[in-house]
Amino acid sequence: MQLNSEAITTPPRAAATVVMLRDDAEGLEVFLLKRHGLSDVLGGAYVFPGGKVDAHDAELDMATRLDQSPQQLHAGLNEPDIDALTAASLYVAALREAFEESGVLFAQDASAWQAREAGELLRQGCGFGEVLSRMALRLHTRSVVPWSRWITPKVSAVVNKRFDTRFFVSAVPPDQIARHDEHETTESAWLRPRAALEQYRDGRIELAPPQIMSLAHLSHHATVDSVLQEARRRRPPVIRPESFEQDGERVICYPGDERHSMHERALPGPTRLHYHNQRFEPLEGFEALFA
């Protein structure tokens, strides 16, 4: 993964991500997609399904295609600095991107065959809103819960664009199969959070810092229900990483770190990651991710 050292002058683009979860016999698993190697954002890295908010997301027929009103979604997102339509468009973007990238359709009572049919309509050139309308489907926004908000710093470690990304968590619908789209994403896997981080440590997969810290956070949970319960009982933390150079190495620090402008912790685990041996890791070593 190539580090970025240039200051980014453009404002962050609104984006949304769904961290899809399931319970396995060995514990909680999370769905990860490998971005195409030629992608201009995190090419070759494993990420959660997601992407930029599109102008069409706010144009969806909210009254008939959502299971909650924009006002309800605004209250659930708990961001008083944005309006209800903006909040609703973030939910729509999250579910649209999850569908486009993984084939999982978060719609009320949507079956596996309906998800496949919707995917075929999408491949034929139908827009997301048109697909929902033609199939008379309502997005199941209640199935996703706000988890965190990540805002790319002006001097980013691994990307040359800035994003203001809302992370949502959700259980994958039990009768649907998540997989990569063979276009924007080329591989996919269900992994326990710790196992994903171990593969990153061993050089088998690439991860960006938001995914590293999110997986470390998820490793504290044994079940999907545990994650959802935590998400529902607290306000999503706003995470503004700050980066600096120390002893010739790039360092990213998080709220609560002595070098960060915000003194209150936002996440469990380490408060900074060092880029060392071609990977980001806590100065104290790999196990510090799970402290």
JOJO-V723998 format. One line per field, one symbol per residue. ss: DSSP state (A for helix, B for strand, O for the rest). phi: phi as a letter, one per 20 degrees, with the letter a starting at -180 (. if undefined). burial: + if it has 16 or more other ideal C-beta (glycine too) atoms within 10 Angstrom, else -. Layout:
BEGIN
ss->???
phi->???
burial->???
END
This chain:
BEGIN
ss->OOOOOOOOOOOOBBBBBBBBBBBBOOBBBBBBBBBOOOOOOOOOOBBOBBBBOOAAAAAOOAAAABOOOAAAAAAAAOOOOOOAAAAAAAAAAAAAAAAAAAOOOOBOOOOAAAAAAAAAAAAOOOOAAAAAAAOOOOBOAAAOBBBBBBBOOOOOOOOOOOBBBBBBBBBOOOOOOOOOOOOOBBBBBBBOAAAAAAAAAOOOOOOOAAAAAAAAAAOOOOOAAAAAAAAAAOOOBBBOOBBBBBOOBBBBBOOOOOOOOOOOOOOOOOOBBBBBOOBBBOOOOAAAAAO
phi->.efdcefeefffefbbcdeecbecgepfccecdefgfefeclgneecegrrffdgffeegfffddcecfgfffffffmcfeceffffffffgffffffffecnedecglfefffffffffffffofffffgfffelddfeffedcgdacddfffdefccdcdcddeeddaffgfdddebfemcfcdbbaecfgfffffffgemecdcegffgffffffffdecfgfffffffebfgfeddfcdbdblmdfcddcgoffeefdeefdcfnfebcdeblmbebfgfogfffdf
burial->+--+---+---+-+++++++++-----+++++++++----++--+++++++-++--++-+-+--++-+-+-+++-++-+----+-++++++++++++++++++++++--+----+-+++-++---+-++-++----+-+++-++++++++-+--+++++--++++++++++++--+-+-++--+++-++++++++++-+++---+++++++++++++++-+--+--++-++----++-+++++------++++++-+--+-----++-+++++++---++++-----+++-
END
